[in-house]
């Protein structure tokens, strides 16, 4: 069933707070909003347990990432979000019994403001909805602002919309699926994402590089194997995944600390979430954890996840003091990609944030966008300041000299 603009009557100004009827009491007004939401096919769940059945059923077939899966976000909320006072406001849009959209929103109270955010915090690189793959045939880009208006009216009261780190596409480079929430704004996020399609075999993938690069990679692997016994393996059980995950995260935390960068990898709540994710049973497994070792000694490690034909690398670390000329970090990544191709994975995702090596694998990054807007008088002063802060951050990250200066200052601070 196609949603028409008659179904969702959009206001002239979509940044203005949704209008409410002038009833004599709050009960009348909330009842009116509930009836509008029901007519629009919108259901708001304020706890994970109530949303779980429809969520699990929908995520199995929806477009999106593992960061929007029920397990990922419920585990994050149990260990991190709940302690921060973030209240779930999970929006589901259905038509004739068919789920079209699940938006895992939350209400966060910060500096006296109620902020509408995506759930997941720093444990989710991408913030987005889960979408039916034919969503655009039901709700067009022109019609979506009206649905967004109805969603905001149905959600708990909030002063500020702060939807950050939204990829413009929830599909693949070859088959993009537009993220309708990213289309509500033109404000670019500070970072971009690096996602690319994989060919049918690793030889075809290797041919993307110049012959001299391929020869160098093969030569480095031969020299590495000449040093002793080289093993590259994935954790094979929940217990081993948990142990390996802790080891990789500890090394990554130390690597970042040496650069003067704080991280979630030392936070007890986030570490508890990582452990629970690692211990998920095989039939719900998300994490893929791997290590490259030489004679039993650590060279490189990674933590990623897999969902619906897409492998995503989240954490990658290596020992910079061991055989740096052989590039163990790159060799590890090539083995990850080769393994994905051999298992029939169609898409590889190096996640968000610029690093020089990512451009060698993906020359067309995916744009990310932030939607920050006031929805009440209390939010009016904050929205432009927050947008300006994001724009400054983006400017610094895109200027090599400024970014180099920031990194130098971080390094000096780390040595103190």
Protein Blocks (a to p, Z undefined) as FASTA:
>chain_A
ZZdfklmccdfblmbccdddddfbfklmmmmmmmmmmmnopacdfbfklmmmmmmmmmmm
mgcdfklgmklmmmmmmmmmmmnopacddddddeehiafbdcddddddeehiacdddehi
jmlmbgcddddfklmmmmcfklmmmmmmmmmmmpccdfbdcdehiafbfbdfklccddfk
lmmpcbdcfbdcddddddfbfklmmmmpcfklmmmmmmmmmmmmmnmccdddddfbfklm
mmmmmmmmmmmmmmmmmnopacfklgmklmmmmmmmmmpcfklcfbdcddddeehiafbd
cddddeehiacdfbdcddfkgoklnommlmmmmmmmmmmmmnopabdcebeaidfklmmm
occdcddddddddfbfklmmmmmmmmmmmmmmmmmmmpmklmmmmmmmmmmmmmZZ
